[in-house]
Amino acid sequence: MRTLTKRALLFILAVFISGNAMARVMEVKLNQLEPTRKHRQAALIITKVIDRYHYKKTPLDNKLSEQILKRYLDTLDPNHFFFLKRDIDAFSRYRHKLDDYLRSARLEPAFEIFRIYRKRVSDRVAKALKLLDAHLDFNVDEEYEFDRENAPWPATRKELDDIWRKRVKNDILNLRLAGKDNKEIRKTLRERYEGLNRRVHQFDADDVFQSFINAYTLALEPHTSYMSPSTSENFDISMRLSLEGIGAVLRQDGEYTVVQEVVSGGPAKISGQLHAGDRIVGVAQGLTGPMEDVVGWRLQDVVEKIRGPKGSVVRLQVLPEDAGANGKGQMVTLVRNKIKLENQAAKASVIEGLKGLGGLRIGVIDIPTFYRDFRAESRGDKDFRSTTRDVRKLLKDLKAKHVDGIIIDLRENGGGSLSEATELTGLFIDTGPVVQVKDAFGEVEVERDIDPGVVYDGPLAVLVDRNSASASEIFAGAIQDYQRGIIIGEPTFGKGTVQTLIDLDRFVAGDDSDLGRLRLTMAQFFRVNGSSTQHKGVVPDITFPTAATAGKHGERALENALPWARIKAAHYVPGHLGAVAQVRRQAMARIQHDSGFQLLEEEQHMLDDLDKQKKVTLLESKREQEWKKKEALRQEYKNRFRASVGLPPVKDDKDDKKEAPAKDREKEAKATDRILLNEAARILADYVKLRREEESPRAAMR
């Protein structure tokens, strides 16, 4: 999965039955782009709430003003395609004034900058449309810099014209390599550019205000954000409908809509066809609807196209992560559905007969999320579902099957209920503190397991990856601190902060205004040993080689993320694992010769190379040659991996449109999953055998 940039926005794909509730069809006139009384009210409340209640005490001063301006400009024009340097120089008069403007709720600079931005977009789109009808020479050996995030702002209009000339050439070449003819290419790009202009002209005053306030919140840290009334309404609908849709979390990265995460139990995860890092470039309705190009669309607009009623079909044109910026897309067909609790519930299995286990049987409990059916609990249902209740039953079942050890699999588990993380820990320890929570006023509260007794006291391992976050990190950190089990995998996400949702209307007495809501970071988690899970995450006792690129992921990759910190340790009594160092040596020796791990590392190197690429050639013959070479390498890697897991090779790209390869992709995903899980099972088996060897002489002496 690629790095989150400072402008990356997350959006849960709750595909609503209500249809396009947020769709805008009317152009907003320039004279309508002015701050309103509600915006000024909201700004005053937000600055005061942040000043008093935000965990990170950051003064609203000239230094922060600089960051707000930078982030606002980056939000509008992240790739430096629209503003000229003279625009940026003109905006610099606000460099040390936005703090003063915000404190007094004067929002005119934000709207002034946006109006200029809208004019620049119209100007660029007009230029691009002319270029589509002009003669462009694809026999010139020149390069196009498609990632201009760190490039200087264009100094002159002539320089910007040349950037756009190259951009249009690049867009044409991409579509040629995708197999489109010239007529299709011009139609697609005309609609793309006109759509960009249309969407910017549909931004209303609420959109401008939300963008500006979020430039302020992002300058503080990544998890505080403002939701306008319409965004709040959209969020409420998503929560009421329990993630009904395709089950994915999206973010915007430049002009692409990127899959941030596929949700366990959702259609995307079950299909095995959509993966983190994939870019959605087209959306179509039903089995026969026309494919709409969505490159350059706003994230919300893409979401509106993807969402729809349960049981309906959506087709996505996807550029896989390993295809690079100019790779070939593949079609993904999904049936929208509700993500049911039972599909997200903990499940148990047993690994046996695996080479390296030495006849041992290892139980596995997969926990996709930390869930609790609060609604059933509140109505007095004694049998309400929760992670801890389900795992308690699964542990008893596995013990009845006489497993020799148990793995708790928390990979891809983004968190959930804090109380469940605490109670789940209690199944493996007697009593004691599990996590410490420090609030914005410096007060520390300790969450404890108060239930005496242990459900399972046998050999234990916890398998984590870079996407294990929040509640997952609390559980894994507690197990590690108590020396209760071996932590295996990759350093976790590093999300150690606590957010609350604040309705801004509560601060306005006797007013029926809808001012939106603020998602505020108001506390931080600390492990019982006093170390924060923030930023560093939980570092495994035995780290897989796939962790080499984990530093580019999670909180570590976010600008302004709260740093790692430490407070006083809670009073707790750790156990003693022992044998971990020897088990680690055995695992590393085994992994070095494991073909599965070798292929995973090879894939990661390939993705790293793609991530480093910022430019492409515009010489068509050279571009086609590079593209064919890249696709051949990708295909060769893919087929070597398929062969290693017993799947037939994919002969050409046309195979991707058939039904069988779609099912095979699900098998590929499961096979990748098993490489890591099987090694975790071998590690735990090694640990069990070593501990038994240690204990047998003692038993003989007794």
C-alpha positions in Angstrom: 0.0 0.0 0.0 1.4 3.4 -0.9 2.1 6.3 1.3 -0.7 8.7 2.4 0.2 12.2 1.4 -0.8 15.3 3.3 -3.7 15.9 0.9 -5.0 12.3 1.1 -8.7 12.2 2.2 -10.4 9.1 3.5 -14.0 8.4 2.7 -15.9 5.2 3.8 -17.7 3.9 0.8 -21.1 3.5 2.3 -23.1 2.9 -0.9 -26.4 4.5 0.1 -29.8 3.3 -0.9 -30.9 7.0 -1.0 -29.1 7.5 -4.3 -27.2 10.7 -5.1 -28.3 12.8 -2.1 -25.4 15.1 -2.5 -25.4 15.4 -6.3 -25.0 19.0 -7.5 -26.2 19.9 -11.0 -26.2 23.7 -10.9 -23.2 26.0 -11.5 -22.4 28.3 -8.7 -22.0 31.9 -9.7 -18.8 33.7 -8.7 -20.8 36.3 -6.7 -22.3 33.5 -4.6 -18.8 32.5 -3.4 -18.8 34.6 -0.3 -18.6 33.7 3.4 -21.9 33.6 5.2 -22.9 34.4 8.8 -23.0 30.7 9.5 -19.5 30.3 8.2 -18.3 33.1 10.5 -20.2 31.5 13.5 -18.6 28.1 12.8 -15.1 29.6 12.4 -15.3 31.3 15.8 -16.6 28.2 17.5 -14.0 25.9 15.8 -11.0 28.1 16.8 -12.2 28.3 20.4 -12.9 24.6 20.7 -9.6 23.6 19.2 -7.8 26.1 21.5 -9.4 24.6 24.6 -9.9 21.0 23.9 -7.5 19.8 21.2 -4.9 17.4 22.6 -2.0 19.1 20.8 -1.7 22.7 22.2 -0.7 24.6 19.0 -1.0 28.4 19.2 -2.8 30.1 16.3 0.0 32.4 15.4 2.1 33.5 12.4 3.9 30.1 12.2 0.6 28.2 11.9 -0.7 30.8 9.5 2.1 29.9 7.1 1.1 26.2 7.3 -2.6 27.0 6.8 -1.9 28.9 3.6 0.4 26.2 2.3 -2.1 23.5 2.9 -5.0 25.4 1.4 -3.0 26.0 -1.8 -1.9 22.3 -1.8 -5.6 21.3 -1.4 -6.7 23.3 -4.4 -3.7 22.7 -6.6 -1.6 19.8 -5.3 0.3 19.2 -8.5 0.9 22.8 -9.4 -1.1 22.6 -12.6 -3.2 25.8 -12.3 -1.7 28.6 -10.2 1.2 30.7 -11.5 4.1 31.8 -9.3 2.7 35.4 -9.5 -0.5 34.1 -7.9 1.4 32.5 -5.1 3.4 35.7 -4.6 0.2 37.7 -4.4 -1.3 35.2 -1.8 1.8 35.6 0.3 0.4 38.8 1.7 -1.8 36.5 3.9 1.2 34.4 5.0 1.2 35.9 8.5 -2.3 37.1 8.6 -4.6 34.1 8.4 -4.3 33.5 12.1 -5.7 37.0 12.7 -8.4 36.6 10.1 -9.5 33.2 11.6 -9.6 34.6 15.2 -11.9 37.4 14.0 -13.9 35.0 11.6 -12.9 37.0 8.6 -12.9 34.4 5.8 -12.5 36.7 2.7 -9.0 35.6 1.8 -10.0 31.9 1.5 -12.8 32.9 -0.9 -10.7 35.3 -2.9 -8.1 32.6 -3.4 -10.7 30.1 -4.5 -12.3 32.5 -7.0 -8.9 33.0 -8.6 -8.4 29.2 -8.6 -11.7 28.7 -10.4 -10.6 31.2 -13.1 -7.3 29.4 -13.5 -9.0 26.0 -14.0 -11.3 27.4 -16.7 -8.3 28.9 -18.5 -6.4 25.6 -18.3 -9.3 23.5 -19.5 -9.9 25.8 -22.5 -6.2 25.4 -23.3 -6.4 21.6 -23.0 -9.5 21.4 -25.3 -7.7 23.4 -27.9 -4.7 21.0 -27.7 -7.0 18.1 -28.3 -7.7 19.5 -31.8 -4.1 20.5 -32.5 -1.4 18.5 -34.1 0.8 17.0 -31.3 4.1 15.4 -32.3 4.7 12.0 -30.5 8.1 11.5 -32.2 9.8 14.1 -30.0 12.0 12.7 -27.3 10.8 14.7 -24.2 9.6 13.8 -20.7 6.5 14.7 -18.7 6.7 15.2 -15.0 3.4 13.7 -13.8 4.1 14.1 -10.1 4.7 17.8 -9.6 4.0 18.0 -5.8 7.5 19.3 -5.1 8.0 21.1 -8.4 8.2 24.9 -8.4 5.1 26.9 -9.4 5.3 27.8 -13.1 6.9 31.1 -13.4 5.2 32.2 -16.6 2.0 31.4 -18.6 4.3 30.1 -21.4 5.8 27.6 -18.9 2.4 26.5 -17.7 1.2 26.1 -21.4 4.1 23.7 -22.0 3.2 21.7 -18.9 -0.3 21.3 -20.2 0.9 20.5 -23.7 2.8 17.6 -22.2 0.0 16.6 -19.9 -2.4 16.3 -22.8 0.1 14.3 -24.8 0.6 12.0 -21.8 -3.2 11.5 -21.4 -3.5 10.6 -25.1 -0.6 8.1 -24.9 -2.1 6.5 -21.8 -5.4 5.9 -23.6 -3.6 4.7 -26.7 -1.7 2.1 -24.7 -5.0 1.1 -23.1 -6.3 0.2 -26.6 -8.5 3.1 -27.4 -8.7 4.6 -30.9 -8.3 8.3 -31.7 -12.0 9.1 -31.7 -12.5 7.4 -28.3 -9.5 9.1 -26.9 -10.6 12.6 -27.9 -14.1 11.9 -26.6 -12.9 10.6 -23.3 -10.4 13.5 -22.7 -12.9 16.1 -23.8 -15.4 14.8 -21.2 -12.6 14.6 -18.6 -11.4 18.1 -19.0 -14.9 19.6 -19.3 -15.9 17.6 -16.3 -13.1 19.0 -14.3 -14.2 22.5 -15.1 -17.8 21.7 -14.4 -17.1 20.2 -11.0 -15.0 23.2 -9.9 -17.8 25.5 -11.0 -20.2 23.4 -8.7 -18.2 24.1 -5.6 -20.4 26.2 -3.4 -19.6 28.5 -0.4 -19.9 25.5 2.0 -17.3 23.6 0.0 -14.8 26.5 0.1 -15.3 27.0 3.8 -14.8 23.3 4.5 -11.6 23.2 2.4 -10.2 26.2 4.2 -11.0 25.1 7.7 -9.6 21.7 6.9 -6.4 23.4 5.8 -6.3 24.8 9.3 -7.0 21.5 11.0 -4.5 19.6 8.9 -1.9 22.1 9.9 -2.5 20.9 13.5 -2.5 17.1 12.9 -4.0 14.6 10.5 -7.1 13.4 12.4 -8.9 16.6 13.2 -11.3 17.7 10.5 -14.4 19.8 9.9 -17.6 18.4 8.2 -20.0 20.8 6.5 -23.7 20.3 7.0 -24.0 18.3 3.8 -20.9 16.2 4.6 -22.3 15.6 8.1 -25.6 14.4 6.6 -23.8 12.1 4.2 -21.8 10.7 7.2 -25.0 10.0 9.2 -26.6 8.1 6.3 -23.5 6.0 6.0 -23.6 5.1 9.7 -27.3 4.3 9.6 -26.9 2.0 6.7 -24.1 0.0 8.3 -21.7 0.3 5.4 -24.1 -0.9 2.7 -22.2 -0.8 -0.5 -19.0 -2.3 -1.9 -17.1 -2.2 1.4 -14.1 0.0 0.7 -12.3 3.0 2.0 -11.2 5.5 -0.6 -8.8 8.4 -0.6 -7.9 11.0 -3.1 -4.3 11.2 -4.3 -3.7 13.9 -7.0 -6.2 13.1 -9.8 -6.7 9.5 -8.8 -9.3 7.9 -6.5 -7.2 5.3 -4.6 -8.5 2.3 -2.6 -7.1 2.9 0.9 -8.6 -0.3 2.4 -11.1 -3.0 1.6 -13.5 -3.7 4.5 -13.7 -7.3 5.8 -17.0 -8.9 5.0 -17.8 -6.5 2.1 -18.2 -7.3 -1.6 -14.8 -5.9 -2.5 -13.0 -8.1 0.0 -15.0 -11.2 -0.7 -14.5 -10.9 -4.5 -10.7 -10.6 -4.1 -10.7 -8.3 -7.1 -10.1 -5.0 -5.4 -7.0 -4.3 -3.3 -5.5 -1.5 -1.3 -3.4 0.8 -3.6 -5.6 0.2 -6.7 -6.7 3.3 -8.6 -10.3 3.6 -9.8 -10.3 5.3 -13.2 -13.8 4.5 -14.4 -17.2 3.6 -13.1 -20.2 2.1 -14.8 -23.7 1.1 -13.7 -25.0 -2.4 -14.2 -23.7 -5.0 -16.6 -24.1 -2.9 -19.7 -24.0 0.8 -18.6 -21.4 3.0 -20.2 -18.1 3.4 -18.4 -17.5 6.9 -17.2 -13.9 8.2 -16.9 -13.5 9.5 -13.3 -9.8 10.7 -13.5 -9.6 14.1 -11.9 -13.0 13.8 -10.2 -13.6 14.9 -6.6 -13.7 12.1 -4.2 -17.3 12.7 -3.2 -18.4 12.7 -6.8 -16.7 9.3 -7.4 -18.4 7.9 -4.3 -21.8 9.1 -5.6 -21.2 7.1 -8.8 -20.1 4.0 -7.0 -22.9 3.9 -4.4 -26.3 2.5 -5.1 -29.0 0.1 -3.9 -28.3 -3.3 -2.4 -28.2 -6.0 -5.1 -27.3 -3.6 -7.9 -24.2 -4.1 -10.0 -21.3 -1.6 -10.3 -18.4 -2.0 -12.7 -15.1 -0.4 -11.9 -12.2 0.2 -14.3 -9.1 -0.2 -12.1 -5.4 0.4 -12.5 -3.8 -2.1 -10.1 -1.2 -0.8 -7.8 1.6 -2.8 -9.4 0.7 -1.5 -12.9 2.2 1.9 -12.2 1.0 5.3 -13.5 0.7 4.2 -17.1 -0.3 0.5 -16.8 -3.2 -1.3 -18.2 -6.5 -1.3 -16.4 -8.7 -4.3 -15.5 -12.5 -4.6 -15.1 -13.9 -5.3 -11.6 -17.6 -6.2 -11.3 -19.2 -6.0 -7.9 -22.7 -6.5 -6.5 -23.5 -3.9 -3.8 -24.4 -5.4 -0.5 -24.7 -4.7 3.2 -21.6 -5.6 5.2 -23.2 -8.0 7.8 -21.9 -8.4 11.3 -21.4 -12.1 10.8 -19.1 -11.4 7.9 -17.0 -9.2 10.2 -17.2 -11.5 13.2 -14.2 -13.4 14.6 -13.6 -16.9 13.0 -11.5 -19.8 14.0 -9.6 -22.4 12.1 -6.8 -25.0 12.7 -3.5 -25.3 10.8 -2.2 -28.9 10.8 -0.1 -31.1 8.5 2.0 -28.1 7.5 5.7 -28.7 6.9 7.7 -27.3 9.8 5.0 -27.8 12.4 6.4 -31.2 13.6 2.9 -32.7 14.0 1.6 -29.8 16.1 -1.8 -28.2 15.6 -2.1 -24.5 15.7 -5.4 -22.7 16.2 -6.1 -19.4 14.5 -8.7 -16.8 15.5 -9.1 -14.1 12.8 -10.5 -10.8 14.2 -11.3 -8.4 11.3 -12.5 -5.6 13.7 -13.3 -4.9 17.3 -17.1 -4.9 17.3 -19.9 -4.7 19.9 -23.6 -4.7 19.1 -24.4 -1.6 21.3 -28.0 -1.5 20.0 -28.8 -5.0 21.1 -27.0 -4.4 24.4 -29.0 -1.2 25.1 -32.3 -3.0 24.6 -31.3 -5.6 27.2 -30.4 -8.5 24.8 -28.3 -10.8 27.0 -26.9 -12.6 24.0 -25.6 -9.5 22.1 -22.6 -10.0 19.8 -19.2 -8.7 20.6 -15.6 -9.6 19.8 -14.8 -10.8 23.3 -17.9 -12.9 23.6 -17.3 -14.6 20.2 -13.6 -15.1 20.9 -14.3 -16.6 24.3 -16.4 -19.3 22.6 -13.9 -19.9 19.9 -11.1 -20.3 22.5 -13.1 -23.0 24.2 -13.8 -24.7 20.9 -10.1 -24.7 20.0 -9.1 -26.0 23.4 -11.6 -28.8 23.0 -9.8 -29.7 19.7 -6.5 -29.9 21.7 -4.6 -27.3 19.7 -1.0 -26.8 20.8 -1.0 -23.0 20.5 -3.2 -20.2 19.2 -2.6 -17.2 16.9 -4.8 -14.1 17.1 -4.7 -12.7 13.6 -5.2 -8.9 13.6 -3.9 -8.1 10.1 -6.0 -5.4 8.4 -7.9 -4.8 11.6 -8.3 -1.0 11.8 -9.7 -1.0 15.3 -13.1 -0.4 16.8 -14.4 -0.6 20.3 -11.9 0.4 23.0 -13.9 -1.6 25.6 -13.6 -4.7 23.4 -9.8 -4.3 23.2 -9.7 -4.1 27.0 -12.0 -7.1 27.6 -10.4 -9.2 24.9 -7.0 -8.7 26.6 -8.7 -10.0 29.8 -9.2 -13.4 28.2 -5.4 -13.9 28.3 -4.3 -12.2 31.5 -5.7 -12.4 35.0 -6.4 -8.8 36.0 -4.6 -5.5 35.6 -4.3 -2.4 33.5 -4.6 -2.7 29.7 -4.2 0.8 28.3 -3.8 4.4 29.6 -5.6 7.3 28.1 -4.2 10.9 28.6 -6.6 13.7 27.8 -6.0 17.3 26.6 -5.7 18.5 30.2 -3.0 16.0 31.1 -5.3 13.7 33.1 -4.5 10.0 32.8 -7.3 7.4 33.0 -6.4 3.7 33.1 -8.6 1.1 31.4 -8.4 -2.2 33.3 -9.4 -5.8 33.0 -11.3 -6.4 36.2 -12.5 -9.9 35.4 -10.3 -12.4 37.3 -9.4 -15.6 35.6 -8.0 -16.5 32.2 -9.9 -18.3 29.4 -6.7 -19.4 27.6 -3.3 -19.6 29.2 -1.5 -21.7 26.6 1.1 -20.6 23.9 0.0 -17.5 22.1 1.0 -15.4 19.2 -0.5 -12.2 17.7 -0.1 -11.6 14.0 -0.1 -7.9 13.0 0.7 -5.8 9.9 1.0 -2.2 8.9 -2.8 -1.8 8.8 -3.4 -3.1 12.3 -4.5 0.1 14.1 -6.0 1.7 17.2 -7.8 -1.0 19.2 -5.6 -3.7 17.5 -2.5 -1.9 18.8 -3.9 -1.6 22.3 -4.4 -5.4 22.4 -1.1 -6.3 20.8 0.8 -3.8 23.0 -0.8 -5.2 26.2 0.0 -8.8 25.2 3.6 -7.7 24.5 4.0 -5.7 27.7 2.6 -8.6 29.8 5.0 -11.0 28.0 1.9 -13.1 27.4 2.5 -13.9 23.7 4.8 -13.3 20.8 4.0 -10.4 18.4 4.7 -11.4 14.8 4.6 -9.4 11.5 5.1 -5.8 10.7 5.2 -2.6 12.8 1.5 -1.5 13.2 -0.1 1.6 11.9 0.7 3.9 14.8 -2.7 5.4 15.4 -2.6 6.2 19.1 -5.0 9.1 19.3 -8.6 9.4 20.3 -11.2 11.5 18.4 -14.6 12.7 19.3 -17.3 14.2 17.1 -18.6 17.6 18.2 -21.9 19.1 16.9 -21.1 22.8 16.5 -24.8 23.8 17.0 -24.6 23.0 20.7 -22.5 26.2 21.1 -25.2 28.4 19.7 -28.1 29.0 22.1 -31.6 29.2 20.7 -30.3 29.1 17.1 -31.5 26.5 14.6 -28.4 27.0 12.4 -26.8 23.9 11.0 -23.1 24.7 11.4 -21.7 21.2 10.8 -19.4 19.1 13.0 -15.8 19.0 14.1 -13.9 15.7 14.5 -11.5 16.6 17.3 -8.4 14.8 18.6 -8.8 15.0 22.3 -6.7 12.2 23.9 -3.8 9.8 23.3 -3.3 6.1 24.1 -0.4 4.9 26.1 0.6 1.3 26.8 0.9 0.0 30.4 4.7 0.3 30.1 4.2 4.0 29.5 5.1 3.9 25.8 2.7 5.4 23.3 1.3 3.4 20.4 1.3 6.7 18.4 3.6 7.0 15.4 5.9 4.0 16.1 3.0 1.6 16.5 3.7 -1.8 18.1 7.0 -3.2 16.9 6.8 -7.0 16.6 9.1 -9.4 18.6 9.7 -11.2 15.2 9.5 -8.9 12.2 8.8 -10.2 8.7 11.0 -8.9 5.8 7.8 -7.3 4.3 8.2 -4.7 7.0 11.0 -3.0 5.1 8.6 -0.5 3.6 6.3 -0.1 6.6 8.0 3.2 7.4 6.3 4.7 4.4 2.9 3.8 5.8 0.5 4.8 8.6 1.1 7.7 11.0 4.8 7.6 10.1 3.9 8.9 6.6 1.6 11.6 7.7 2.7 15.2 8.1 2.1 16.7 11.5 1.2 13.4 13.1 1.6 13.5 16.8 5.1 12.2 17.8 5.8 9.1 19.9 5.8 9.9 23.6 6.1 8.3 27.0 4.3 8.7 30.4 4.7 6.9 33.7 4.2 3.2 33.5 1.1 1.7 35.1 1.5 -0.9 37.9 1.4 -4.3 36.2 3.1 -7.7 36.6 4.6 -9.1 33.4 5.2 -12.7 32.8 8.3 -14.2 31.1 8.2 -15.6 27.5 11.7 -16.8 27.1 13.0 -18.6 24.0 12.0 -15.7 21.7 15.5 -14.9 20.6 16.1 -18.5 19.5 12.7 -18.7 17.8 13.5 -15.5 15.9 16.8 -16.9 14.6 15.1 -20.0 13.4 12.4 -18.0 11.7 14.9 -15.7 9.9 16.9 -18.6 8.6 13.7 -20.3 7.3 12.3 -17.1 5.7 15.5 -16.5 3.8 14.9 -19.7 1.8 11.1 -19.4 1.6 10.0 -18.8 -2.1 6.7 -17.2 -1.0 8.5 -14.5 1.0 11.0 -14.0 -1.8 8.1 -13.3 -4.2 6.5 -10.9 -1.7 9.8 -9.0 -1.3 10.2 -8.9 -5.1 6.7 -7.5 -5.5 7.5 -4.8 -2.8 10.7 -3.8 -4.7 8.7 -3.5 -7.9 6.1 -1.3 -6.1 8.9 0.8 -4.6 10.4 1.4 -8.1 7.0 2.5 -9.4 6.5 4.8 -6.5 9.8 6.5 -7.1 9.0 7.2 -10.8 8.0 10.9 -11.3 8.4 11.2 -15.0 7.5 9.4 -18.2 8.7 9.7 -21.8 6.4 11.2 -24.4 8.3 9.6 -27.3 5.6 7.1 -28.4 7.9 4.4 -29.6 10.0 4.5 -26.4 6.9 4.7 -24.2 5.3 1.7 -25.9 8.6 -0.3 -25.5 8.9 0.6 -21.8 5.2 -0.2 -21.3 5.6 -3.6 -22.9 8.7 -4.4 -20.8 7.0 -3.4 -17.6 3.9 -5.4 -18.4 6.0 -8.4 -19.3 7.8 -8.2 -16.0 4.6 -7.8 -14.2 3.1 -10.8 -16.0 6.2 -12.9 -15.4 6.1 -12.1 -11.7 2.3 -12.8 -11.5 2.6 -16.1 -13.2 5.6 -17.2 -11.1 3.4 -16.5 -8.0 0.4 -18.2 -9.5 2.5 -21.3 -10.2 3.8 -21.3 -6.6 0.2 -21.5 -5.3 -1.0 -24.0 -7.9 -2.8 -21.7 -10.3 -2.6 -21.8 -14.1 -0.7 -18.9 -15.8 -2.5 -15.9 -17.3 -1.5 -15.8 -20.9 -2.6 -12.3 -21.8 -4.5 -9.3 -20.6 -7.7 -10.5 -22.3 -7.8 -13.3 -19.7 -8.5 -10.7 -17.0 -11.9 -10.1 -18.5 -13.0 -13.7 -18.1 -14.8 -15.1 -15.0 -12.2 -17.7 -14.0 -9.2 -15.3 -13.5 -11.5 -13.1 -11.4 -12.0 -16.1 -9.1 -8.3 -16.8 -9.4 -7.5 -13.3 -8.1 -9.4 -14.2 -5.0 -7.2 -17.3 -4.7 -4.1 -15.2 -5.2 -5.1 -12.9 -2.4 -5.8 -15.9 -0.1 -2.5 -17.5 -1.1 -0.6 -14.3 -0.2 -2.4 -14.2 3.1 -1.4 -17.9 3.8 2.3 -17.2 3.3 2.5 -15.0 6.4 0.0 -17.0 8.4 1.8 -20.3 7.8 5.1 -18.8 8.9 3.4 -17.4 12.0 2.2 -20.9 12.7 5.7 -22.3 12.3 7.1 -19.7 14.6 4.6 -20.5 17.3 5.3 -24.2 16.8 9.0 -23.6 17.3 8.2 -21.7 20.5 6.0 -24.6 21.8 8.7 -27.2 21.1 11.4 -25.1 22.7 9.4 -24.5 25.8 8.5 -28.2 26.1 12.2 -29.0 25.8 13.0 -26.5 28.6 10.3 -27.9 30.8 11.0 -31.6 30.3 14.3 -31.7 32.3 12.5 -29.8 35.2 9.7 -32.4 35.1 12.4 -35.2 35.2 14.1 -33.6 38.2 10.8 -33.4 40.0 
